[in-house]
Amino acid sequence: MSRSTPPRRDDPTEEMRRLAALAAYELLDTEPEQAYDDIVRLAVTLCSVPAATISLVDHDRQWFKAALGVRVAQTPRSQALCDVAIRTPRQLMLVEDVLADARFAHFGMTIDGRPVRFYAGMPLCNPEGHALGTLNVLDVEPRQLSAEQRQALELLARQTQHLFELRRYTREQGRLLAERDAAARRLEASRDDLERRHERLKHSAARDPLTGLLNRAGLGELRENPDALARLDAGPYSLMLIDVDHFKQVNDRHGHLLGDRALRAVADSVAASIREGDVAVRFGGEEVLVVLPQTRLAHAAEVAGRVRQQVAGVALPFPLTVSIGIAGGEPGGDPPEAVFERADQALYRAKATGRDRIVVDDTPQVG
Ligand SMILES: Nc1nc2c(ncn2[C@@H]2O[C@H](COP(=O)(O)OP(=O)(O)OP(=O)(O)O)[C@@H](O)[C@H]2O)c(=O)[nH]1
């Protein structure tokens, strides 16, 4: 070791880069690890010294990732020989007698109360050449290292660097995996959100905003829905057309707002009278179509009776009644359009014969 003037402290930019490089390993203040402990033990054995450390040179301290024969976890950087060693990153620094060296005599390092006399430190560099710390061996006697011991120290330093890189690689992989998972979660969330928006849009496009019943677009969609069609194919079904009586008068006498309330009341009455598989559609201004899959005419007539009753019970400042026409269909019988036509004629008859009534179409099915 030359005894010339101490190496100049690194320039601030370089030091900042070195500290950033050290921080990237997230090694400082971590728990002890067997692999690093093994390295200092090997260093002690191979160099026949009482103490060895893996020191990381932080902003204002040296912190020991592993230490044998040294009782403290860290020391101020101002007293760290390794702070000097890292200034020649690829070179082993040897101080045969610390107390005889004017540069370090005042450092005052001790092992078990005895001053450190001998120091050898091999810088631990990252692949970019930043010295993060050193692998050190220390003794309380002035001494030297044999060529083999120097080489052993260099090899152990290289192993330590491999451990550092492995750590960085593992953490980077962990981070990438976490990022990938987070991205996958974000993607899933936005897909769910999109699906929800799509459903809402579909729902609002298919629904009549005044009554909440399906609108004609909704009915069209239902026609393209194989599940709904399969339900009509499953057995005899009924179609019911409900029309509010003298609704024009309601509007004319009581205003459109009350007219709207009446329409909502009729829609609610229908919704309360049908079962889950039935479908109610606001078909025209004051006309509601109800599709009742797997429902015979007699049962459809009962449902119609419930609708009439419900409508009669609605609290409005005028009496509200409905006329209802019902027709039945069955798989292999009239096409649904023909059944609808018959329900419409039944409704016409209900209107023509005095309104506020149910007319069930009794035309025999054409096979
Ligand atoms: N308030 C309100 N009125 C509507 C709405 N849609 C249609 N109407 C009205 O419903 C009335 C339907 O009148 P008509 O088809 O003549 O039949 P009606 O007066 O009910 O007579 P009948 O069906 O023969 O008993 C019209 O005056 C439409 O303006 C709506 O969304 N709100």
The ligand as an SDF file (V2000), in Angstrom:
LIG
                    3D

 32 34  0  0  0  0  0  0  0  0999 V2000
  -98.9850   10.7790  -21.1320 N   0  0  0  0  0  0  0  0  0  0  0  0
  -98.6120   10.0070  -22.1310 C   0  0  0  0  0  0  0  0  0  0  0  0
  -99.4710    9.7500  -23.1330 N   0  0  0  0  0  0  0  0  0  0  0  0
  -99.0930    8.9640  -24.1380 C   0  0  0  0  0  0  0  0  0  0  0  0
  -97.8350    8.3830  -24.1620 C   0  0  0  0  0  0  0  0  0  0  0  0
  -97.7680    7.6350  -25.2950 N   0  0  0  0  0  0  0  0  0  0  0  0
  -98.9500    7.7370  -25.9280 C   0  0  0  0  0  0  0  0  0  0  0  0
  -99.7680    8.5430  -25.2360 N   0  0  0  0  0  0  0  0  0  0  0  0
 -101.1180    8.9360  -25.5620 C   0  0  0  0  0  0  0  0  0  0  0  0
 -101.9820    7.7940  -25.4890 O   0  0  0  0  0  0  0  0  0  0  0  0
 -103.1350    8.1510  -26.2040 C   0  0  0  0  0  0  0  0  0  0  0  0
 -103.6880    6.9670  -26.9300 C   0  0  0  0  0  0  0  0  0  0  0  0
 -104.9500    7.3300  -27.4290 O   0  0  0  0  0  0  0  0  0  0  0  0
 -105.8130    6.4370  -28.3780 P   0  0  0  0  0  0  0  0  0  0  0  0
 -104.9020    5.5280  -29.1840 O   0  0  0  0  0  0  0  0  0  0  0  0
 -106.7290    7.3000  -29.1140 O   0  0  0  0  0  0  0  0  0  0  0  0
 -106.6250    5.5040  -27.4640 O   0  0  0  0  0  0  0  0  0  0  0  0
 -107.3940    5.7580  -26.1370 P   0  0  0  0  0  0  0  0  0  0  0  0
 -107.6810    7.2070  -25.8910 O   0  0  0  0  0  0  0  0  0  0  0  0
 -106.6570    5.0830  -25.0280 O   0  0  0  0  0  0  0  0  0  0  0  0
 -108.7470    5.0280  -26.4290 O   0  0  0  0  0  0  0  0  0  0  0  0
 -109.0200    3.5190  -26.4190 P   0  0  0  0  0  0  0  0  0  0  0  0
 -107.6900    2.7910  -26.5850 O   0  0  0  0  0  0  0  0  0  0  0  0
 -109.9080    3.2820  -27.5650 O   0  0  0  0  0  0  0  0  0  0  0  0
 -109.6590    3.2430  -25.1040 O   0  0  0  0  0  0  0  0  0  0  0  0
 -102.7340    9.2830  -27.1370 C   0  0  0  0  0  0  0  0  0  0  0  0
 -103.3850   10.4580  -26.7120 O   0  0  0  0  0  0  0  0  0  0  0  0
 -101.2460    9.4340  -26.9550 C   0  0  0  0  0  0  0  0  0  0  0  0
 -100.8280   10.7950  -27.0200 O   0  0  0  0  0  0  0  0  0  0  0  0
  -96.9350    8.6950  -23.1110 C   0  0  0  0  0  0  0  0  0  0  0  0
  -95.7770    8.2470  -23.0600 O   0  0  0  0  0  0  0  0  0  0  0  0
  -97.3710    9.4930  -22.1340 N   0  0  0  0  0  0  0  0  0  0  0  0
  1  2  1  0
  2  3  2  0
  2 32  1  0
  3  4  1  0
  4  5  2  0
  4  8  1  0
  5  6  1  0
  5 30  1  0
  6  7  2  0
  7  8  1  0
  8  9  1  0
  9 10  1  0
  9 28  1  0
 10 11  1  0
 11 12  1  0
 11 26  1  0
 12 13  1  0
 13 14  1  0
 14 15  2  0
 14 16  1  0
 14 17  1  0
 17 18  1  0
 18 19  2  0
 18 20  1  0
 18 21  1  0
 21 22  1  0
 22 23  2  0
 22 24  1  0
 22 25  1  0
 26 27  1  0
 26 28  1  0
 28 29  1  0
 30 31  2  0
 30 32  1  0
M  END
$$$$
